[in-house]
Every structure is written in C-alpha cells, then in structure tokens.
C-alpha cells in the first residue's frame, strides 16, 4: 500500500463495521482489558451516529476503499467545564502503524478541537499502547494522576491533558 494512496475524512455511515473491526482488533492484539474500555462502549458499533452533534467529529483513514484507522473529538463526559474535549477512539490497523498516520490524524483532531472552541484537550489510554502515548507526549500532553469526567473507561490507566 503506497503511503500516498490514502485520505483522512469525516466518518460516513458505511464506515461503522470497518472501524468497529479495527478498534476491537487492537484490544486483542495488545491484550487490553475489554471491560471498562472503548471495547465495551455502546458507541463502538455505531461510530457514525455517535459523532453527529455540533461540537464533535470523528475522522477515518481510508486507503483503497478500506478504513484502516480513526480518531475523534467530543466534549468530555460529565465534567463541570464545557471547554474540555476528549480525543477518543483513536485506533489503527497494523497496516498503517509506524508510517506517520497517527500523527496526521491526531493533528487533525487537535485542529478540529480548536475550531470547535475547546480550550483543553484530554485523553485516556492504556499503558500497553506505548507508541500512542509517545505521540501524545510529543504533542505536549502532560500526564495526570487520575481521570477527569466520567468516560466509563475505568480500565484505562493513563490520563493526559493539554492546553489548546
């Protein structure tokens, strides 16, 4: 697959099954708990429908008509401040890892968060996802000692935040 043969675009209804498959496969590959993570979220099989409000967006990476990854921005659930967003459900097929796509998509999510008027960006991850955590750190995210809001992801042990 050529590195030039891809697009990053907003999710469409037909993408649901493919992005769900990419997300779920990562949990098995990296041995991440299935309960208390995105694996068990009601949103995961319905990603298009889950990102249709005005202050949120989800993007996918597509190559040759196949969805190989995605990531989104949404207001942080159950938090006092409405100016904090969460980067959510950022997962990639092994076919596109290590080629810079994660940084491209992450940057697109950060830009969208700014456009939507958020002042801070929060994320949660699993310690197993070392490459992802390295990318977050390279973008200036700082580690927190605990979770913000109520994402329901009690099995995630990494919490990070950044001013936009």
Beta strands, then each sheet from edge to edge (+ up, - down):
strand 1: 7-10
strand 2: 57-63
strand 3: 66-75
strand 4: 84-92
strand 5: 120-125
strand 6: 142-143
strand 7: 158-163
sheet 1: 1+ 2- 3+ 4- 5- 7+ 6-
end
